Amino acid sequence: MEIAQLPALFVFIIGFAIAFSAAPAYSESGGAACGPGGAGWNHMVGFRKDKLQSQDRAVRYVIGRILCQSLPSAENLKAALPEIQKSVPGVVQLSKDKLHVPDEGDIDVIRAMGSPAQVWQWHYTGRFSGVAPASILGWDMKKFADPDYHSAKYDIGRILFAHSPGDGNYVAALNKALPDIQKFELNNSRPYANTVIVDSDKLQIPGTGAVDVIKNAEGEGSRW
């Protein structure tokens, strides 16, 4: 190779390295940095912009950098979910605007969902599941994680999961979950408004009947 050709080869190698290093690698580096070019950059509440542009490994920013790539909406959250789950194993979508994040709790990530003012946010709901999704028995996890899949089993299951207790008292947790089950809205109706608790560990669900929703309610190792 002639010496005159070396500068061109050097430029090619440098250009290739830059292009390769720019490829997103969420699970490896904590999320591709998001800057003013990100579609959601001007719609981020509760995130420090400098950390969105860095490789900060805090889970808020790992997820925030993924959300920042798109405009805030229920559809875009659903589309981002596989990348979020790849980056933060154990994340479950509880509803169209909420995620359960291991060791963080249940996070509302869309403010004013469906309105012109909707933005990405990181808002702690005050609930903490305290269990991994795999600890829930009897649910197909793909359906469980899909907020658009509706049936009594999955609508109520997501609410129960959001109320999972850190202290193992599932009977008390069921009582706390009941108002949310009764208030659940679908297509402008409340299909579970008349649901009641029977025998402390069962739900009497209209159109379904009595369902035992706590395994080992009085013993150790209780779970939904």
N, C-alpha and C positions, 0 to 999 in steps of 0.2 A: 504494500500500500504506500502511495506517495505521501510525503509529508503535507502537501497542499490539501490532501483530502481529510486530514485529521480534524480541522475545525468543524467541518460539516458533520462528520461522524459524532463529534463531541456534542454538538447542538442537538442532533437526533436523539442521542442517549438521554440527555437532560430532559428534552421534551417528552420522551416516553415515560421517564420516571415521574415527572410531574403529573402527566395524565393518569398514570396508574395509581399514584397516591391519592388523587382526587376522588377516586371511586368510593361511594358510600360503603361503610362497613360497620353497621350499627352494633352488631353483637360483639365485634372485636374492639371498637374504639369508643363506644359510648354514644354513637349517633353521629351522622354526618353533620358538621357544623351548619347552623342555619343563620343567615344574615339577611340584610335588607332585600336580597333577591328572592327569599322564600315567600311563597304565596300567603302564608299566614303570619309573616313577620310583624305586620301592623295590627295584628289581632291576638296578641298574647298578653294575658293579665296574670300577674303573680309569678312571673319569670324575669330574672335578670338578663338583660340583653347581652351583657358580656359573657355570661355563662352559656347562653344559647349559641354564641359564636365560638365557644371553646370546646374542649373534650371533657368537661366536668362529668364525673361518673355518678354523681347523685342521681337517683332514679327519677326525680322530678325533671332533670335536664336531659337524661337519656330519652325519656318519653316526650318531653317538650320539643326536642330537636326533630323528632319524627312528626309530631303534630304540626310544627312550624312549616313543614314542606307543603301544606295544603290549607285551603280556607276552612274555617271552622264550620262544621255541619255534622249531623248524625251520620250521613252517608260517608263522609270522609273519615270519620272516626272508625266506622266499621271497616272501611278499606284499609286503614292503617293498622288495624288490630293484629294481623299476622306478623307484621314487622315489629310491633310493640312486644308481642309474645315471644318473638325470637330474641329480642334484646333483653327482656325482663321476664324470664320464665315464671309461670304461675299467675300472670295477669288474666283476669276474667272480666268480660264486659257484662255488667249487671243490668244496664238499661241503655237507652240510646245515647245518654250523655254521662254515664258513670262507669268507672272502672274499679274493680277490686285489685289493689296492688299489694303483694305480699310485703309484710313488715311496714307498710305505710297506712293501710286501711282502705276505706271506700272513698274514692275521689270523684268529685263532680268536675269534669274537664270541659264542659261547654256551658258558658253563661248565656242566659236569655236564648236558649235553643229555639230555632225556628223563626226568630225575629230578625229584622235588619241589623239589630245591635249585637247579634251573637258573636262571642269571642271564645278563644281557647283560654282556659283558666286551670288553676290547680287549687281546688277548694276541698278541704277536708270536711266530710259530712258529719263527723263525730261518731261514725260507726267503724267497727273493726271486726272483720270476720273471725280472725283467730285460727282459721283452719285452711289447709290447702284444698284446692278443688278436688283432688283425688280422694279426700276424706268424705266426700259426699257420696252416699250410696244410692244406686238405683236410677241415676240420671245419665243420659248420653251426653258427654261433655261437649261435643260439637254442637248439639242442639242447645245445651245449657248456655253456651257462650254466644249464641246468636240471638240478639234481642228482638229480631223480627220473627222468630219462631214462637208461636203462641199455642199454649194449651194450659189447662189448670196445673198440670204437673210441673211445667217449666216456668210459667208466670209466678206461681207460688214458690217454686224451688229457688228462684233467683232472690226473692224477698227473704226467704229463710236464710239463705247463704249470707246475705248482707247483715243479718242479725245474729250470726253465729257467735256464741259467747266465748270470751277469753277465759272465763272461770269454769267452763264445763257445765254450767247450769242451763241446759237446753229447755227445760220446762219454763223457767222464767223468760228465756229468750223467745219462746213461742208466744207467750202472752204479750211481749213487747212487739212482736212482729204482726200480731193479728190486726191492729188498726191499719197498717200499711197494706195488708192483704185485702181488707175490706174496702180500702180507698183506691185500690188499683183500677186504673181506667184503660179501657180498650175500645176504640171506635165510639167514643162519647158515651160509654156505658161503664158500669161497675159490676162486672160479672161475678165477683166474689163478695159482694156487699153483705150477703147473708151467711157467710161462712162463720162457724163457731167452733170453739174448742170443746172436745168431749174427752173424758177420762184423762185429762192433763197432757196426753201425748198424741192425741188424734185431732184431725180437723174434719168437721162435717161440711163438705163442699157441695153447694147446689149443683145438681146434674152429675155429680161424681159419687157422692156417698161419703162414708167415714173412711179416712185414710190415716194410717199410723205414720207419723212423720218424724218420730224420734226413735232411734235404735238404742236400746239399753237406757231408757229414760231414768230409771232409778239406780243404775249401777255405773261402774267406771267405763270409760271408753264410749260415752254417749256421742252420737253424731246424728245429723239429719239423714 
